[in-house]
Amino acid sequence: MSRSTAVSQLLKNQAIWQAGSNSSSTRTLSTGYQQLDEILHLGGWPQGAVSELLLSQNGIGEIRLLSPLLAKLNRQPGYITWINPPYEPYPPALAKHQLDLNRIIVVRTQKVVDTVWAAQQALASNACSAVLTWLPNNNLNKAIRKLNLAAKTGNCWGFIFRSQQFHQQASAAPLRILMASEQRHQKLSIIKQPGGWSGQELTLKLFPERQYWNALSVNHWPSYQPSSSGTSQIGIQSPQSDNSHDEISLPSYH
């Protein structure tokens, strides 16, 4: 075999990045957010791989970020498996985002080894379209490598969630995104991505309905006050005084 032929064969390996080349056999699906698609070299979430989201804290919009993808996958064969989510998934919110509750599996484990084993089995099973795994604050690079190989075997979309404290540590996940909440938006930073450069940043408003949320301090929320006159009164505490209330009388329901 000539040297040029050997090099050509070597460059067919998808694990080798060729600068300036946009060709890839990796299948992707859009993130549902055009700004994010534009800075991802592959144009979306990669299939057959594990993507790592490093969070400033849990519950800052990571599920909202994935909901467009999960809604698409929910219309295809396969289950969506959640392994050790920090909060109980809220069925009405999932249904609102077009997720079929009958095709969602929630797995709970007690030990790290069981968490990794469950994720590995789900990713490689060919029965799941997506697997979401929340990992503890441990150095689990070897485990992540196993999970990435399992996702490739099962041709599955894999996601792992870890603390942002690991963003400077090496990881076998091909795509790594740092996610933080800043006032009314979420900031995403690309730490690593397959076939492209890192360092891109963008902000997304994952909760546009936030503008309708009540901005009053809890001390100024309406409070129920029973009345002996047959009506119910709602007292709204005035910000100027802790003792003054505006009274609104409403008919009581019996």
Secondary structure by P-SEA (a helix, b strand, c coil): ccaaaaaaaaaccccccccccccccccccccccaaaaaacccccccccbbbbbbcccccccccccaaaaaaaaaacccccccccccccccaaaaaaaccccccbbbbbbccaaaaaaaaaaaaacccccbbbbbbcccccaaaaaaaaaaaaaaccbbbbbbccccccccccccbbbbbbbcccbbbbbbcccccccccccccccccccccccccccccccbbbbbbcccbbbbbbbbcccccbbbbbbbbbcc
